[in-house]
Amino acid sequence: MESRPTIRFLTRPGCHLCVEARAGLQAILEERGATGRPPAQVREVDITADAELERLNFERIPVLIVGDEELPLATSVRAMRVFLERTLDGHLA
């Protein structure tokens, strides 16, 4: 069985941008599913649980990571959609 790709979603409690990004990401994933594109799983990562992760990403969250690719300050639904098309579907942005 083929495994689903993982989207790491870096966030922290109290981050209003993260709440908005989470809603946008959910909408994009639902849209992808409705159009038959391959599903992905989301692994939400609280950066406050790791001091080094928090130091490196505090001013960049929300961050989407697929493989070695990152989208820092993932606040635009359009930017998130393009990023996921490129990283999950292999389309050039």
Number of C-alpha atoms within 10 A of each C-alpha: 3 4 8 12 15 15 20 17 25 25 26 20 10 8 12 12 15 21 16 16 24 18 12 19 22 13 14 17 20 12 13 17 13 9 9 8 13 12 15 17 12 18 13 14 15 14 20 16 10 10 10 11 14 18 12 11 18 16 11 15 23 24 23 25 19 19 12 6 12 16 18 16 19 25 20 13 16 12 14 21 19 15 23 25 16 15 20 19 11 10 11 9 11
